[in-house]
Structure formats: C-alpha cells, structure tokens
Amino acid sequence: MLQKSERLTRTQFDHYFKIGKRFHFKHYTITHSPAESLHASIVVGKKVAKKAVQRNTLRRRLYAQMYQHVKKPGHTGVFIVLTKPSVAHPTRQELLTTFATDIAEVLKKT
C-alpha cells in the first residue's frame, strides 16, 4: 500500500484532475500527470459498490497493485484512478491482471 505521504490531498486531487491526461479502460479511467515524485489516489464510488466494506476492499486491492507496478525507480508522477461500476463484476484475479496491464500501458505512453 502507498504511504500516506504518497497519497493526494483534496486540493492536489482537484489540481491534477484538471490538468492530467486521461486514459480510459473498461473498468476505470486513469488520469496521469507528470510530477517530481509519486502520488496516487483511487476513487471507488457508491455506484461501484454499495457497502463501504466492498469499496474499501476494492480500493486496497488497487492500491496494492499500483504499489507493485508504479513504485519502481524512475516511475514518478500523479495517478488518479476513477473506478467504473463494471469493476465489481470480474473476479479478483481478472481485475488484478487487467489493472497491471493497463498501468503498464499508461507508463509506456507517458
């Protein structure tokens, strides 16, 4: 999981959400902005999962995947992941593999 210092505050979130480049995928939209250090935020709304337990589980899983794929030397920038309602349907393994490939695609394009 990402450290508290690597997560975005509300003002940072608003700023980077406006200026970031968006990449649309089946289960989520990833907004990326170049920055000197790594920061990330994952948003799972009530349309995705009604219960807070389910939302927090999805958020933790996606943070863990982001930590594995982005927390490498040379990977910097701001990542904002907005989940779509379809993210709750695939199995855990399918979600993690698709997220890994999509993050790798975003990193290649930036």
C-alpha positions as CSV (number, residue, x, y, z in Angstrom):
1,M,0.0,0.0,0.0
2,L,1.2,3.5,-0.7
3,Q,2.3,5.6,2.2
4,K,0.2,8.5,3.5
5,S,2.7,11.0,2.1
6,E,2.3,9.5,-1.4
7,R,-1.5,10.0,-1.5
8,L,-3.1,13.1,-2.7
9,T,-4.8,15.8,-0.6
10,R,-8.1,17.2,-1.8
11,T,-6.5,20.3,-3.3
12,Q,-3.8,18.3,-5.1
13,F,-6.5,15.9,-6.4
14,D,-8.6,18.8,-7.8
15,H,-5.5,20.4,-9.4
16,Y,-4.1,17.2,-11.0
17,F,-7.6,16.0,-12.1
18,K,-8.0,19.2,-14.2
19,I,-4.6,19.1,-15.9
20,G,-3.9,15.4,-16.2
21,K,-4.1,13.2,-19.3
22,R,-6.9,10.7,-19.2
23,F,-6.7,7.1,-20.3
24,H,-10.0,5.2,-20.5
25,F,-10.2,1.5,-19.9
26,K,-13.1,-1.0,-19.4
27,H,-13.2,-0.9,-15.6
28,Y,-11.7,2.5,-14.7
29,T,-10.2,5.8,-16.0
30,I,-6.6,6.6,-15.1
31,T,-5.6,10.2,-15.0
32,H,-1.8,10.8,-15.2
33,S,0.2,14.0,-14.7
34,P,3.9,14.3,-14.7
35,A,5.4,15.3,-11.3
36,E,8.7,15.1,-9.5
37,S,7.5,12.4,-7.0
38,L,5.0,9.7,-6.9
39,H,1.4,10.4,-5.7
40,A,-1.7,8.4,-6.2
41,S,-5.4,8.3,-5.5
42,I,-8.0,5.7,-6.1
43,V,-11.7,6.6,-6.1
44,V,-14.4,3.9,-5.6
45,G,-17.9,5.4,-5.5
46,K,-21.2,4.1,-4.2
47,K,-22.3,3.3,-7.8
48,V,-19.5,0.8,-7.9
49,A,-20.2,-0.9,-4.6
50,K,-23.0,0.0,-2.2
51,K,-21.3,-1.3,1.0
52,A,-18.3,0.5,2.5
53,V,-16.6,-2.8,3.1
54,Q,-16.7,-3.7,-0.6
55,R,-15.5,-0.2,-1.6
56,N,-12.6,-0.4,0.8
57,T,-11.6,-3.9,-0.3
58,L,-11.5,-2.8,-3.9
59,R,-9.5,0.3,-3.0
60,R,-7.0,-1.7,-1.0
61,R,-6.5,-4.2,-3.8
62,L,-6.0,-1.5,-6.4
63,Y,-3.6,0.4,-4.2
64,A,-1.6,-2.8,-3.7
65,Q,-1.4,-3.4,-7.5
66,M,-0.4,0.2,-8.0
67,Y,2.3,-0.1,-5.4
68,Q,3.7,-3.2,-7.2
69,H,3.8,-1.6,-10.7
70,V,4.5,2.0,-10.1
71,K,6.8,2.0,-7.0
72,K,9.9,1.3,-9.1
73,P,12.9,3.7,-9.6
74,G,12.2,6.2,-12.3
75,H,8.4,6.0,-12.1
76,T,7.1,9.4,-10.9
77,G,4.0,11.4,-11.5
78,V,0.5,11.6,-10.2
79,F,-2.0,8.8,-10.8
80,I,-5.7,9.1,-10.2
81,V,-7.9,6.0,-10.7
82,L,-11.6,6.5,-11.1
83,T,-13.4,3.2,-11.0
84,K,-16.5,2.4,-13.1
85,P,-19.4,0.2,-11.9
86,S,-18.1,-2.7,-14.1
87,V,-15.1,-3.1,-11.8
88,A,-17.2,-5.0,-9.3
89,H,-18.1,-7.8,-11.7
90,P,-14.8,-9.6,-12.7
91,T,-13.1,-12.0,-10.4
92,R,-10.2,-10.8,-8.2
93,Q,-7.6,-12.4,-10.4
94,E,-9.0,-10.9,-13.6
95,L,-9.2,-7.5,-12.0
96,L,-5.6,-7.6,-10.8
97,T,-4.2,-8.8,-14.2
98,T,-6.2,-6.2,-16.2
99,F,-5.1,-3.4,-13.8
100,A,-1.5,-4.5,-14.2
101,T,-1.6,-4.4,-18.0
102,D,-3.4,-1.1,-18.0
103,I,-1.0,0.6,-15.6
104,A,1.9,-0.7,-17.8
105,E,0.2,0.8,-20.8
106,V,-0.1,4.2,-19.1
107,L,3.5,4.1,-18.1
108,K,4.6,3.4,-21.7
109,K,2.6,6.3,-23.1
110,T,4.0,8.8,-20.7
